Amino acid sequence: MAIRKVSVGKPIPAGSSTVFYTVPDGYRASWSLLYAVNHTSSAKALTVTWHDASENIDIDVFYLYPLGAKNYLKMDGGSWVMLEEGDTVTLAGESGMDGDAICSFELERNNN
């Protein structure tokens, strides 16, 4: 079964949240990497949420994480968050946040 690797990069929204990635229909995804950078000169809170569509619940991966001034957060290290079709990753930055994020996923077609 072929695995397709995908990276998505977007600005982190300040004072609101945005769907960063949605697993396409017919696929499952292994979420392997998150980089988030804060460009501002003061610490800003970052929330990263996984929405499990099959259970209709939100799981905070990071909740109000204090991302330091001119600093970054890196989630990796051989661990995976397994996502199913329709699941989403949402990012929200504190008001005044100026930052960017990159997430990487490995997509595989469902056999169901």
C-alpha positions as a LaTeX table, in Angstrom:
\begin{tabular}{lrrr}
\hline
Residue & $x$ (\AA) & $y$ (\AA) & $z$ (\AA) \\
\hline
Met1 & 0.00 & 0.00 & 0.00 \\
Ala2 & 1.48 & 3.35 & $-1.06$ \\
Ile3 & 2.07 & 6.00 & 1.57 \\
Arg4 & 1.90 & 9.64 & 0.55 \\
Lys5 & 3.82 & 12.13 & 2.69 \\
Val6 & 2.28 & 15.58 & 3.07 \\
Ser7 & 3.48 & 18.74 & 4.83 \\
Val8 & 1.22 & 21.73 & 5.39 \\
Gly9 & 2.42 & 25.19 & 6.40 \\
Lys10 & 0.20 & 28.09 & 7.46 \\
Pro11 & 0.26 & 31.18 & 9.65 \\
Ile12 & $-1.01$ & 30.65 & 13.20 \\
Pro13 & $-4.20$ & 32.69 & 13.60 \\
Ala14 & $-4.09$ & 35.37 & 16.30 \\
Gly15 & $-7.07$ & 35.49 & 18.64 \\
Ser16 & $-8.99$ & 32.77 & 16.81 \\
Ser17 & $-8.70$ & 29.20 & 15.64 \\
Thr18 & $-8.49$ & 27.67 & 12.20 \\
Val19 & $-8.63$ & 24.18 & 10.80 \\
Phe20 & $-5.04$ & 23.52 & 9.81 \\
Tyr21 & $-5.56$ & 20.11 & 8.19 \\
Thr22 & $-8.40$ & 17.71 & 7.43 \\
Val23 & $-7.74$ & 14.06 & 6.62 \\
Pro24 & $-9.27$ & 13.44 & 3.17 \\
Asp25 & $-12.11$ & 10.97 & 2.66 \\
Gly26 & $-10.85$ & 7.46 & 2.07 \\
Tyr27 & $-7.57$ & 8.00 & 3.96 \\
Arg28 & $-6.05$ & 7.64 & 7.37 \\
Ala29 & $-3.08$ & 9.71 & 8.46 \\
Ser30 & $-0.12$ & 9.38 & 10.77 \\
Trp31 & 0.70 & 12.81 & 12.21 \\
Ser32 & 4.42 & 12.79 & 12.83 \\
Leu33 & 5.61 & 16.38 & 13.12 \\
Leu34 & 4.57 & 19.83 & 14.29 \\
Tyr35 & 6.77 & 22.92 & 14.21 \\
Ala36 & 5.30 & 26.16 & 15.53 \\
Val37 & 7.24 & 29.41 & 15.75 \\
Asn38 & 6.45 & 32.64 & 17.59 \\
His39 & 7.86 & 35.69 & 15.78 \\
Thr40 & 6.82 & 38.19 & 18.45 \\
Ser41 & 8.98 & 39.67 & 21.21 \\
Ser42 & 6.78 & 38.23 & 23.99 \\
Ala43 & 5.48 & 34.77 & 24.90 \\
Lys44 & 2.12 & 33.84 & 23.35 \\
Ala45 & $-0.19$ & 30.94 & 24.14 \\
Leu46 & $-0.78$ & 28.27 & 21.51 \\
Thr47 & $-3.52$ & 25.64 & 21.47 \\
Val48 & $-3.38$ & 22.65 & 19.10 \\
Thr49 & $-6.46$ & 20.44 & 18.96 \\
Trp50 & $-7.25$ & 17.12 & 17.29 \\
His51 & $-10.92$ & 16.64 & 16.43 \\
Asp52 & $-11.79$ & 12.94 & 16.32 \\
Ala53 & $-14.66$ & 12.93 & 13.81 \\
Ser54 & $-15.73$ & 9.33 & 14.54 \\
Glu55 & $-16.30$ & 10.15 & 18.22 \\
Asn56 & $-17.13$ & 13.83 & 17.69 \\
Ile57 & $-14.73$ & 14.93 & 20.43 \\
Asp58 & $-11.87$ & 17.41 & 20.67 \\
Ile59 & $-8.55$ & 16.41 & 22.22 \\
Asp60 & $-6.11$ & 19.18 & 23.12 \\
Val61 & $-2.62$ & 18.15 & 22.09 \\
Phe62 & $-1.28$ & 21.43 & 23.51 \\
Tyr63 & $-3.52$ & 23.74 & 25.54 \\
Leu64 & $-2.45$ & 27.35 & 26.04 \\
Tyr65 & 1.15 & 26.26 & 25.60 \\
Pro66 & 3.41 & 29.24 & 26.45 \\
Leu67 & 5.42 & 29.62 & 23.26 \\
Gly68 & 8.35 & 31.86 & 24.17 \\
Ala69 & 9.36 & 35.03 & 22.38 \\
Lys70 & 11.24 & 34.31 & 19.14 \\
Asn71 & 11.08 & 30.63 & 20.00 \\
Tyr72 & 9.60 & 27.43 & 18.57 \\
Leu73 & 7.81 & 24.27 & 19.58 \\
Lys74 & 8.69 & 20.96 & 17.96 \\
Met75 & 6.62 & 17.78 & 18.33 \\
Asp76 & 8.30 & 14.71 & 16.89 \\
Gly77 & 10.46 & 11.88 & 18.11 \\
Gly78 & 9.05 & 8.72 & 16.66 \\
Ser79 & 5.59 & 9.05 & 18.16 \\
Trp80 & 2.47 & 9.26 & 16.06 \\
Val81 & $-1.05$ & 10.59 & 16.39 \\
Met82 & $-3.24$ & 8.35 & 14.26 \\
Leu83 & $-6.01$ & 10.20 & 12.44 \\
Glu84 & $-8.94$ & 8.84 & 10.45 \\
Glu85 & $-10.81$ & 10.37 & 7.52 \\
Gly86 & $-12.57$ & 13.58 & 8.47 \\
Asp87 & $-10.39$ & 14.17 & 11.55 \\
Thr88 & $-8.96$ & 17.68 & 11.81 \\
Val89 & $-6.02$ & 19.46 & 13.39 \\
Thr90 & $-6.87$ & 22.97 & 14.58 \\
Leu91 & $-4.48$ & 25.72 & 15.70 \\
Ala92 & $-5.28$ & 28.79 & 17.77 \\
Gly93 & $-2.92$ & 31.53 & 18.83 \\
Glu94 & $-3.30$ & 34.11 & 21.56 \\
Ser95 & $-4.32$ & 37.62 & 20.53 \\
Gly96 & $-1.26$ & 39.39 & 19.13 \\
Met97 & 0.37 & 36.15 & 17.99 \\
Asp98 & 2.51 & 36.39 & 14.86 \\
Gly99 & 3.66 & 32.90 & 14.04 \\
Asp100 & 3.73 & 30.05 & 11.59 \\
Ala101 & 3.34 & 26.29 & 11.81 \\
Ile102 & 4.22 & 23.23 & 9.77 \\
Cys103 & 2.64 & 19.80 & 10.21 \\
Ser104 & 3.68 & 16.61 & 8.42 \\
Phe105 & 1.46 & 13.59 & 7.83 \\
Glu106 & 1.76 & 10.20 & 6.17 \\
Leu107 & $-1.45$ & 9.37 & 4.29 \\
Glu108 & $-2.54$ & 5.84 & 3.53 \\
Arg109 & $-5.72$ & 4.71 & 1.78 \\
Asn110 & $-8.31$ & 2.99 & 3.96 \\
Asn111 & $-9.05$ & $-0.63$ & 3.10 \\
Asn112 & $-12.56$ & $-0.47$ & 4.58 \\
\hline
\end{tabular}
